Amino acid sequence: MSATAEQRVRAVRERMARAAERSGRDPASIELVAVSKRHTLEKVLEVHRAGIRVFGENRIQEAAEKVPAAPELCWHFIGQLQRNKARRAAELFELIHAVDTLKLAQTLSRLGLERGRSVPALVEINIGGEDSKGGIAPADAIDFIALGNVTINTN
């Protein structure tokens, strides 16, 4: 018999709490983002009822169906965002994960100016220096943020 959404959420939160304690962090300071791609809206709402507030999508077209149907949820774009989909992402999502190019940062900044409010995003930094991974080099982070007209939020 498979576990219920409530049981799965509880198990994940317990693992998160143990990991937080091991690293000296407050478990309450960690946000759980449930990846909802390829799951039906019905399943997403079931997980929401089990206590999850934030959901991550990496397909604009799939999110365009779910987000308007469940605006009470907090939606994040996760993964690699293509510049040609930035406008739609800015409309749909409360936070964009993984801005990894100057052109994308500038596009999101411009879209924020057009909308009259910023487009919250996280900058991806490739701390391992691996060519196979996305992100900017740590040495370029400050210049990247300044050139992309990015506002730093340390919360």
Z-matrix of the N, CA and C atoms (Angstrom, degrees):
N
C 1 1.454
C 2 1.523 1 108.62
N 3 1.307 2 117.18 1 131.76
C 4 1.465 3 119.63 2 -177.04
C 5 1.526 4 110.88 3 -81.98
N 6 1.313 5 114.59 4 155.07
C 7 1.462 6 121.41 5 -178.13
C 8 1.526 7 110.41 6 -71.87
N 9 1.308 8 116.33 7 151.80
C 10 1.459 9 121.22 8 176.78
C 11 1.524 10 109.33 9 -77.93
N 12 1.309 11 115.91 10 166.19
C 13 1.468 12 120.17 11 177.05
C 14 1.525 13 110.07 12 -58.93
N 15 1.323 14 117.32 13 -41.52
C 16 1.463 15 120.83 14 179.30
C 17 1.527 16 111.56 15 -60.68
N 18 1.336 17 116.69 16 -42.19
C 19 1.459 18 120.71 17 179.58
C 20 1.521 19 111.21 18 -66.52
N 21 1.336 20 116.53 19 -41.41
C 22 1.473 21 119.93 20 179.74
C 23 1.522 22 110.92 21 -65.99
N 24 1.329 23 117.29 22 -42.91
C 25 1.467 24 120.63 23 179.04
C 26 1.522 25 110.03 24 -63.61
N 27 1.311 26 117.25 25 -44.54
C 28 1.464 27 121.10 26 179.62
C 29 1.526 28 110.44 27 -59.87
N 30 1.343 29 117.64 28 -44.12
C 31 1.459 30 121.48 29 -179.61
C 32 1.533 31 111.37 30 -62.92
N 33 1.330 32 116.92 31 -42.20
C 34 1.468 33 120.36 32 178.64
C 35 1.526 34 110.28 33 -64.45
N 36 1.318 35 117.39 34 -44.60
C 37 1.471 36 120.52 35 179.78
C 38 1.528 37 111.67 36 -63.01
N 39 1.328 38 117.29 37 -36.67
C 40 1.465 39 120.30 38 177.26
C 41 1.524 40 110.75 39 -65.61
N 42 1.340 41 117.33 40 -42.81
C 43 1.466 42 120.26 41 177.08
C 44 1.522 43 110.85 42 -63.45
N 45 1.326 44 116.36 43 -39.86
C 46 1.471 45 120.06 44 177.97
C 47 1.526 46 110.69 45 -63.17
N 48 1.312 47 117.12 46 -42.58
C 49 1.464 48 121.10 47 -179.25
C 50 1.528 49 110.78 48 -62.99
N 51 1.334 50 116.80 49 -42.95
C 52 1.473 51 119.68 50 178.65
C 53 1.531 52 110.51 51 -63.67
N 54 1.322 53 117.01 52 -43.11
C 55 1.469 54 120.49 53 179.15
C 56 1.530 55 110.60 54 -64.41
N 57 1.317 56 117.09 55 -39.87
C 58 1.464 57 120.67 56 178.60
C 59 1.520 58 110.72 57 -63.21
N 60 1.307 59 116.25 58 -43.80
C 61 1.465 60 119.94 59 179.60
C 62 1.522 61 111.08 60 -62.63
N 63 1.337 62 116.68 61 -41.98
C 64 1.464 63 120.08 62 178.75
C 65 1.524 64 111.86 63 -60.88
N 66 1.323 65 116.79 64 -32.29
C 67 1.468 66 119.84 65 -177.72
C 68 1.526 67 112.83 66 -97.42
N 69 1.337 68 116.73 67 4.54
C 70 1.461 69 119.85 68 177.42
C 71 1.518 70 113.82 69 77.04
N 72 1.326 71 117.51 70 22.96
C 73 1.464 72 121.29 71 180.00
C 74 1.510 73 110.55 72 -105.08
N 75 1.306 74 115.07 73 155.02
C 76 1.450 75 121.65 74 174.74
C 77 1.521 76 107.81 75 -80.38
N 78 1.333 77 118.87 76 119.78
C 79 1.470 78 120.26 77 179.96
C 80 1.529 79 112.99 78 -56.16
N 81 1.310 80 117.53 79 -29.55
C 82 1.471 81 120.78 80 -179.63
C 83 1.528 82 111.91 81 -68.85
N 84 1.331 83 117.75 82 -16.41
C 85 1.466 84 120.83 83 -178.87
C 86 1.528 85 112.31 84 -86.64
N 87 1.327 86 117.13 85 -0.34
C 88 1.457 87 121.44 86 -176.19
C 89 1.529 88 109.31 87 -107.31
N 90 1.315 89 115.55 88 128.59
C 91 1.470 90 121.45 89 -179.74
C 92 1.522 91 109.66 90 -97.49
N 93 1.300 92 116.15 91 127.15
C 94 1.454 93 122.03 92 176.24
C 95 1.527 94 108.91 93 -88.59
N 96 1.334 95 115.84 94 122.85
C 97 1.462 96 121.84 95 176.94
C 98 1.523 97 107.03 96 -110.95
N 99 1.320 98 116.57 97 114.86
C 100 1.457 99 121.43 98 179.09
C 101 1.528 100 109.38 99 -85.81
N 102 1.303 101 116.70 100 125.23
C 103 1.459 102 121.06 101 178.89
C 104 1.524 103 107.78 102 -79.32
N 105 1.322 104 114.61 103 118.25
C 106 1.466 105 120.20 104 -173.28
C 107 1.524 106 113.59 105 -106.98
N 108 1.326 107 116.70 106 3.78
C 109 1.463 108 118.53 107 -179.42
C 110 1.520 109 110.30 108 -59.24
N 111 1.309 110 114.39 109 142.28
C 112 1.464 111 123.57 110 179.72
C 113 1.525 112 113.70 111 66.86
N 114 1.320 113 117.61 112 10.30
C 115 1.462 114 121.09 113 175.46
C 116 1.519 115 108.72 114 -109.28
N 117 1.295 116 115.71 115 146.03
C 118 1.462 117 120.35 116 -179.63
C 119 1.512 118 110.45 117 -70.09
N 120 1.322 119 115.42 118 158.57
C 121 1.458 120 120.10 119 176.08
C 122 1.529 121 110.17 120 -60.06
N 123 1.324 122 116.88 121 -36.36
C 124 1.462 123 120.55 122 177.87
C 125 1.530 124 111.07 123 -58.51
N 126 1.326 125 117.13 124 -43.53
C 127 1.473 126 121.66 125 178.99
C 128 1.531 127 110.33 126 -67.67
N 129 1.321 128 117.15 127 -40.41
C 130 1.465 129 121.04 128 178.05
C 131 1.529 130 109.87 129 -60.00
N 132 1.310 131 117.03 130 -45.10
C 133 1.468 132 120.52 131 -179.65
C 134 1.528 133 111.67 132 -66.53
N 135 1.312 134 116.74 133 -33.11
C 136 1.468 135 120.36 134 175.56
C 137 1.532 136 110.18 135 -63.09
N 138 1.324 137 116.32 136 -44.15
C 139 1.465 138 120.64 137 178.79
C 140 1.532 139 110.03 138 -67.58
N 141 1.305 140 117.17 139 -35.83
C 142 1.469 141 120.96 140 176.08
C 143 1.536 142 110.19 141 -61.16
N 144 1.308 143 116.46 142 -44.80
C 145 1.479 144 120.23 143 178.38
C 146 1.531 145 111.36 144 -62.97
N 147 1.333 146 116.48 145 -23.73
C 148 1.461 147 121.40 146 177.96
C 149 1.528 148 111.95 147 -82.53
N 150 1.338 149 116.92 148 -1.23
C 151 1.463 150 119.56 149 173.58
C 152 1.510 151 117.05 150 116.48
N 153 1.314 152 118.69 151 2.90
C 154 1.467 153 120.93 152 179.06
C 155 1.522 154 108.88 153 -90.45
N 156 1.332 155 115.47 154 134.15
C 157 1.461 156 121.63 155 -177.45
C 158 1.522 157 112.48 156 -107.49
N 159 1.324 158 117.51 157 -30.92
C 160 1.465 159 121.68 158 -172.48
C 161 1.530 160 109.79 159 -113.04
N 162 1.338 161 114.80 160 131.62
C 163 1.458 162 120.98 161 -179.12
C 164 1.515 163 109.86 162 -125.32
N 165 1.328 164 116.15 163 141.49
C 166 1.453 165 122.17 164 -179.23
C 167 1.513 166 111.55 165 -112.36
N 168 1.314 167 115.06 166 134.69
C 169 1.468 168 122.74 167 176.78
C 170 1.523 169 108.06 168 -126.84
N 171 1.339 170 116.33 169 149.40
C 172 1.462 171 118.36 170 175.70
C 173 1.522 172 112.20 171 -125.25
N 174 1.316 173 115.90 172 10.99
C 175 1.468 174 120.30 173 175.71
C 176 1.524 175 108.51 174 -123.75
N 177 1.302 176 115.33 175 116.68
C 178 1.464 177 120.67 176 -177.35
C 179 1.525 178 110.94 177 -59.12
N 180 1.327 179 117.57 178 -45.19
C 181 1.467 180 120.03 179 -176.92
C 182 1.526 181 111.68 180 -63.24
N 183 1.317 182 117.70 181 -40.16
C 184 1.464 183 120.81 182 178.62
C 185 1.531 184 109.87 183 -67.50
N 186 1.312 185 116.65 184 -41.88
C 187 1.463 186 120.70 185 179.42
C 188 1.525 187 111.28 186 -66.02
N 189 1.321 188 116.80 187 -33.99
C 190 1.471 189 120.34 188 -179.11
C 191 1.521 190 111.52 189 -61.72
N 192 1.317 191 117.62 190 -22.54
C 193 1.460 192 121.17 191 175.66
C 194 1.521 193 111.68 192 -87.17
N 195 1.330 194 117.18 193 -39.79
C 196 1.462 195 121.26 194 -174.56
C 197 1.527 196 113.70 195 -79.71
N 198 1.318 197 117.79 196 -45.43
C 199 1.460 198 121.43 197 -172.28
C 200 1.535 199 112.30 198 -58.88
N 201 1.331 200 119.80 199 -49.85
C 202 1.468 201 118.88 200 178.93
C 203 1.533 202 113.16 201 -64.20
N 204 1.330 203 116.92 202 -27.14
C 205 1.460 204 120.94 203 -179.68
C 206 1.528 205 112.38 204 -78.80
N 207 1.336 206 116.85 205 -17.40
C 208 1.466 207 121.04 206 -179.52
C 209 1.532 208 110.00 207 -140.58
N 210 1.336 209 117.63 208 63.76
C 211 1.464 210 120.38 209 -176.56
C 212 1.527 211 113.42 210 -69.33
N 213 1.329 212 117.53 211 -13.08
C 214 1.461 213 120.56 212 179.43
C 215 1.528 214 111.80 213 -74.52
N 216 1.321 215 117.37 214 -13.01
C 217 1.454 216 121.24 215 178.54
C 218 1.522 217 110.09 216 -88.50
N 219 1.316 218 115.80 217 160.57
C 220 1.466 219 121.86 218 175.42
C 221 1.524 220 106.65 219 -97.98
N 222 1.326 221 116.06 220 121.41
C 223 1.466 222 121.39 221 -175.33
C 224 1.523 223 110.67 222 -111.12
N 225 1.338 224 116.33 223 131.37
C 226 1.457 225 123.01 224 175.80
C 227 1.522 226 109.17 225 -116.65
N 228 1.331 227 115.97 226 143.07
C 229 1.458 228 119.61 227 170.06
C 230 1.515 229 106.41 228 -89.92
N 231 1.324 230 116.83 229 126.85
C 232 1.462 231 121.26 230 179.87
C 233 1.524 232 108.45 231 -118.05
N 234 1.300 233 115.98 232 150.22
C 235 1.457 234 119.82 233 178.13
C 236 1.512 235 111.97 234 96.10
N 237 1.311 236 114.43 235 -166.15
C 238 1.462 237 121.66 236 -175.77
C 239 1.529 238 110.49 237 -82.56
N 240 1.309 239 116.36 238 122.33
C 241 1.461 240 121.94 239 178.83
C 242 1.519 241 109.16 240 -99.69
N 243 1.314 242 116.15 241 126.32
C 244 1.456 243 121.18 242 175.26
C 245 1.528 244 108.70 243 -82.63
N 246 1.327 245 116.50 244 141.92
C 247 1.469 246 120.26 245 -177.73
C 248 1.521 247 112.26 246 -57.72
N 249 1.317 248 118.17 247 -35.60
C 250 1.461 249 120.02 248 -177.97
C 251 1.535 250 112.12 249 -69.55
N 252 1.330 251 117.55 250 -9.33
C 253 1.463 252 121.38 251 177.55
C 254 1.526 253 111.73 252 -111.44
N 255 1.319 254 117.05 253 6.28
C 256 1.464 255 121.35 254 -176.07
C 257 1.522 256 112.33 255 -64.86
N 258 1.325 257 118.25 256 -40.64
C 259 1.467 258 120.78 257 -179.12
C 260 1.523 259 110.93 258 -59.94
N 261 1.326 260 116.19 259 -46.95
C 262 1.471 261 119.55 260 -179.39
C 263 1.527 262 110.46 261 -67.12
N 264 1.319 263 117.18 262 -38.08
C 265 1.462 264 120.57 263 177.88
C 266 1.528 265 110.67 264 -63.01
N 267 1.328 266 117.04 265 -40.88
C 268 1.467 267 120.72 266 179.11
C 269 1.520 268 111.37 267 -63.97
N 270 1.329 269 116.73 268 -30.56
C 271 1.463 270 121.11 269 178.51
C 272 1.527 271 111.93 270 -75.60
N 273 1.310 272 117.21 271 -36.09
C 274 1.463 273 121.63 272 -171.69
C 275 1.524 274 115.15 273 -89.72
N 276 1.322 275 117.19 274 -35.55
C 277 1.464 276 120.37 275 -166.32
C 278 1.522 277 113.16 276 -108.79
N 279 1.333 278 114.43 277 148.22
C 280 1.462 279 121.29 278 176.31
C 281 1.522 280 111.70 279 -82.47
N 282 1.330 281 116.75 280 -24.70
C 283 1.462 282 121.34 281 179.68
C 284 1.517 283 108.61 282 -149.45
N 285 1.323 284 115.63 283 138.16
C 286 1.457 285 121.74 284 176.72
C 287 1.521 286 107.73 285 -110.04
N 288 1.318 287 115.41 286 123.50
C 289 1.465 288 120.88 287 178.97
C 290 1.528 289 108.50 288 -90.11
N 291 1.277 290 115.92 289 144.86
C 292 1.452 291 123.52 290 165.45
C 293 1.521 292 115.66 291 72.90
N 294 1.314 293 117.84 292 54.88
C 295 1.465 294 120.78 293 167.90
C 296 1.523 295 105.86 294 -76.49
N 297 1.325 296 115.00 295 121.38
C 298 1.462 297 117.96 296 -171.98
C 299 1.521 298 114.81 297 -128.65
N 300 1.339 299 117.43 298 7.40
C 301 1.466 300 119.71 299 175.33
C 302 1.530 301 108.89 300 -137.14
N 303 1.308 302 114.82 301 152.40
C 304 1.461 303 120.59 302 178.36
C 305 1.523 304 110.59 303 -62.80
N 306 1.325 305 117.29 304 -41.60
C 307 1.470 306 119.84 305 -179.10
C 308 1.525 307 111.28 306 -61.51
N 309 1.318 308 118.37 307 -40.28
C 310 1.457 309 120.82 308 178.16
C 311 1.526 310 110.34 309 -66.58
N 312 1.328 311 117.64 310 -42.78
C 313 1.475 312 120.74 311 178.45
C 314 1.529 313 110.26 312 -60.48
N 315 1.326 314 116.99 313 -43.03
C 316 1.456 315 120.45 314 179.26
C 317 1.526 316 111.71 315 -66.97
N 318 1.321 317 117.13 316 -38.28
C 319 1.466 318 120.75 317 177.14
C 320 1.525 319 110.19 318 -62.20
N 321 1.325 320 117.51 319 -46.47
C 322 1.466 321 120.82 320 179.35
C 323 1.526 322 111.25 321 -64.41
N 324 1.325 323 116.72 322 -36.98
C 325 1.465 324 120.52 323 177.14
C 326 1.530 325 110.31 324 -63.09
N 327 1.338 326 116.80 325 -45.50
C 328 1.466 327 121.61 326 178.33
C 329 1.528 328 110.92 327 -61.92
N 330 1.315 329 116.88 328 -43.38
C 331 1.469 330 120.74 329 178.23
C 332 1.525 331 110.88 330 -62.22
N 333 1.315 332 116.26 331 -37.37
C 334 1.464 333 120.16 332 176.88
C 335 1.514 334 111.53 333 -63.55
N 336 1.326 335 116.98 334 -41.60
C 337 1.463 336 120.29 335 177.80
C 338 1.525 337 110.99 336 -63.90
N 339 1.330 338 116.92 337 -40.65
C 340 1.469 339 120.80 338 178.15
C 341 1.527 340 111.34 339 -62.65
N 342 1.330 341 116.30 340 -37.31
C 343 1.466 342 121.61 341 -177.35
C 344 1.522 343 113.16 342 -83.09
N 345 1.326 344 115.99 343 -15.39
C 346 1.462 345 119.18 344 -178.08
C 347 1.521 346 113.16 345 81.08
N 348 1.312 347 116.99 346 12.43
C 349 1.466 348 121.64 347 174.81
C 350 1.516 349 108.85 348 -156.22
N 351 1.298 350 115.55 349 152.59
C 352 1.461 351 119.46 350 -175.38
C 353 1.523 352 111.39 351 -67.69
N 354 1.308 353 114.53 352 161.90
C 355 1.456 354 122.45 353 174.16
C 356 1.531 355 105.60 354 -107.48
N 357 1.324 356 118.09 355 100.72
C 358 1.470 357 119.85 356 -177.62
C 359 1.525 358 111.73 357 -62.37
N 360 1.323 359 115.64 358 133.11
C 361 1.455 360 121.26 359 -178.17
C 362 1.523 361 110.09 360 -151.05
N 363 1.307 362 115.26 361 155.55
C 364 1.462 363 122.31 362 174.93
C 365 1.522 364 107.98 363 -104.59
N 366 1.320 365 116.76 364 140.65
C 367 1.460 366 121.54 365 178.09
C 368 1.525 367 108.16 366 -92.70
N 369 1.321 368 115.51 367 130.17
C 370 1.466 369 120.62 368 178.40
C 371 1.524 370 108.92 369 -89.61
N 372 1.329 371 115.63 370 124.76
C 373 1.462 372 121.43 371 178.95
C 374 1.520 373 108.03 372 -117.06
N 375 1.306 374 116.32 373 127.15
C 376 1.459 375 122.80 374 -178.24
C 377 1.524 376 108.74 375 -87.83
N 378 1.331 377 115.98 376 84.81
C 379 1.466 378 119.53 377 -175.25
C 380 1.523 379 112.45 378 -71.95
N 381 1.327 380 118.01 379 -20.53
C 382 1.463 381 121.31 380 179.40
C 383 1.512 382 113.56 381 -85.00
N 384 1.341 383 116.63 382 -12.41
C 385 1.457 384 119.93 383 -179.33
C 386 1.513 385 114.38 384 66.77
N 387 1.322 386 116.97 385 21.23
C 388 1.459 387 120.77 386 -177.77
C 389 1.526 388 110.26 387 -80.44
N 390 1.332 389 115.95 388 130.27
C 391 1.465 390 120.77 389 179.03
C 392 1.529 391 111.80 390 -63.91
N 393 1.322 392 116.44 391 -29.24
C 394 1.466 393 120.22 392 -177.26
C 395 1.531 394 112.64 393 -78.52
N 396 1.327 395 117.58 394 -7.26
C 397 1.464 396 121.91 395 -178.52
C 398 1.526 397 109.69 396 -106.87
N 399 1.330 398 115.32 397 151.09
C 400 1.457 399 120.36 398 176.76
C 401 1.516 400 111.04 399 -81.87
N 402 1.303 401 114.96 400 177.74
C 403 1.465 402 120.40 401 176.64
C 404 1.506 403 112.81 402 108.43
N 405 1.316 404 113.54 403 164.76
C 406 1.463 405 120.15 404 179.70
C 407 1.527 406 109.52 405 -94.89
N 408 1.305 407 115.86 406 159.27
C 409 1.464 408 121.09 407 179.01
C 410 1.526 409 109.55 408 -70.32
N 411 1.327 410 117.47 409 143.33
C 412 1.468 411 119.87 410 179.20
C 413 1.531 412 113.29 411 -54.37
N 414 1.327 413 117.51 412 -37.20
C 415 1.463 414 121.36 413 -179.47
C 416 1.527 415 112.42 414 -65.47
N 417 1.332 416 116.52 415 -21.77
C 418 1.459 417 121.19 416 -178.04
C 419 1.526 418 113.42 417 -96.22
N 420 1.326 419 117.53 418 -2.13
C 421 1.471 420 121.28 419 -170.82
C 422 1.523 421 113.18 420 -60.26
N 423 1.314 422 118.47 421 -48.02
C 424 1.468 423 120.71 422 -176.35
C 425 1.522 424 110.63 423 -65.15
N 426 1.329 425 117.19 424 -45.63
C 427 1.464 426 120.13 425 177.96
C 428 1.520 427 110.93 426 -63.71
N 429 1.314 428 117.18 427 -39.50
C 430 1.459 429 121.86 428 178.46
C 431 1.531 430 110.38 429 -58.79
N 432 1.292 431 115.50 430 -47.70
C 433 1.473 432 120.37 431 -178.86
C 434 1.528 433 110.20 432 -63.34
N 435 1.318 434 117.14 433 -42.00
C 436 1.471 435 120.05 434 179.70
C 437 1.520 436 111.71 435 -68.00
N 438 1.322 437 118.14 436 -45.86
C 439 1.459 438 121.89 437 -178.88
C 440 1.520 439 112.66 438 -67.58
N 441 1.328 440 116.41 439 -33.10
C 442 1.454 441 120.41 440 -179.12
C 443 1.519 442 112.47 441 -83.05
N 444 1.342 443 116.36 442 0.75
C 445 1.467 444 121.10 443 -178.44
C 446 1.538 445 109.72 444 56.72
N 447 1.335 446 114.59 445 45.99
C 448 1.460 447 121.56 446 -177.25
C 449 1.512 448 109.41 447 -95.76
N 450 1.308 449 116.27 448 134.35
C 451 1.464 450 122.03 449 175.56
C 452 1.514 451 108.36 450 -90.43
N 453 1.325 452 116.61 451 130.92
C 454 1.457 453 120.37 452 -179.49
C 455 1.523 454 109.10 453 -91.31
N 456 1.327 455 114.83 454 127.34
C 457 1.458 456 122.28 455 174.30
C 458 1.511 457 106.81 456 -116.62
N 459 1.310 458 117.65 457 119.25
C 460 1.462 459 120.41 458 -175.90
C 461 1.515 460 112.84 459 -92.68
N 462 1.300 461 118.04 460 10.00
C 463 1.485 462 119.95 461 178.80
C 464 1.496 463 111.25 462 -77.84
